[in-house]
Amino acid sequence: MFNYDLIYPGDRDSFLDNLCDRVEKGLDEGLLPVEVFRDDTVFRAEMERIFARTWVFVAHASEIPNKGDFVLRRLGLDKVIVTRDDSGEINVMLNHCRHRGTEVCHHDKGNARTFKCPYHGWAYRNNGDWAGAPHLKDAYGGPLDKKEWGLLRAPRVEVLHGFIFAALSDEVPPLREHLGAAAWMFDAIFGLHPDGMKVIKEPERFIVKADWKSGAENFSGDAYHVSTAHLSASLSEFIPGVNQVSSVACAYDMGNGNSFIGHALPKLIGPEFEFWGYPKEYRDQFDLSSLDETQIEMLKTLPPTIGTLFPNFSYLRFPQPDRPGAMPVPFTSIRVWQPVSPGVMELWNYELEYAFLPDEFVEKCYMAGQFGFGSGGIFEQDDTAVWEGIAKVANSPWTRSKGMKLHYQQKREGADPTWKGPGLFYPAVYGENCQEEFWRRWLKDMKEGKSEQNGGNQ
């Protein structure tokens, strides 16, 4: 791992202050210092100043439908147990015993009324309460306080259209308020049927030697890379013409680092590809009564196909063939860029579909997603390979000593003043507006997080 002290002697807070100042100045000039990637000091600060202070997606409610169900997930660097307890409530709990700290759960999913630590046998109920310990009278003289010695629980947990978000800070606003304009887009994407969506199969997980921010930023607004990075999909005729999609792409900046790419799918593929190309017999079952006119028109002409909710939740819904030569069907993928270490992430790929759809159609949607964005998908291999190069250059003493900056200076056109929805609408995706806003949100959290840390130490 690169040692920043080689080129920046001094304390770590000074290094981060200096970096944030250079990021701010650089963004004003359309530039980004390369050392925001793959740096141990930056990574630790992100875990403390970003992931510990905001809402983070941890699971989907369809994964834990019954009382006692649980899944093991990640919140920043921490493993958490997401449970539906005996009363039906959802809990997000740190997977570490309060006695000596070892992990109490070693199964990715299951159903349990209690979790028992394998070290000394302390037990916890599925809502996190302390439940007991061996030799209770001899060792402790009686029961311990079930709340005081229960598993640490995320103080804030909310569910939006089945998506479970948790926050480690009591200071975060309610989830909808936090998302702001992005909640309007979230409703349009995931709120089209009262039965909601369901996770089709257990999410894939695989390690990528790239920074979590590379994936999140890419999905926030980068359609420019498709004609180069994904040219093989067009040349192989898996998706003919995919290299031209950026010419029919738009950008939705929902503010606060949350943004989406839209595509004119009826223009790109055919008039039947309103609402991402769901067949008419299924579109007719969508409930649009809670959507406004702008949302409905957007879904007909320029549906949001890709997007990022800061920090590490990304979305993808696009029509693709489920096998070479087949007609495209829409698939829905949630991409979670789980930070592991500087320059390393674990990519979680969830595929979901509306619960009311027939199994045969859902299976086609799943296979379409796997062809493109499964762990061996044609697009997935392209993206992860190029992102790994970013982590490598960020680890270079040469580039850091030269103060290398990355280029964010595409020509820009203003937002459409006639847009009637929330946020900003850019008719063309070029301009890197949304990527810049992702980095400005990163900068904001990094600076505000330091202020809170300093305030807590006084």
Secondary structure by P-SEA (a helix, b strand, c coil): cccccccccccaaaaaaaaaaaaaaaaaaccccccccccaaaaaaaaacccccbbbbcccccccccccbbbbbbcccbbbbbccccccbbbbbcccccccccccccccccccccccccccbbbbcccccccccccccccccccccccccccccccbbbbcccbbbbbccccccccccccaaaaaaaaaccccccccccccccbbbbbbcccaaaaaaaaccccccccccaaaaaaaccccccccccccbbbbbccccccbbbbccccccccccccccccaaaaaacccccccaaaaaaaaccccccccccccbbbbbbbbbccccccbbbbbbbbbbccccccbbbbbbbbbccccccaaaaaaaaaaaaaccccccaaaaaaaaaaaaaaaaaacaaaaaabbbbbccccccccccccccccccccccccaaaaaaaaaaaaaaaaaaaaaaaaaac
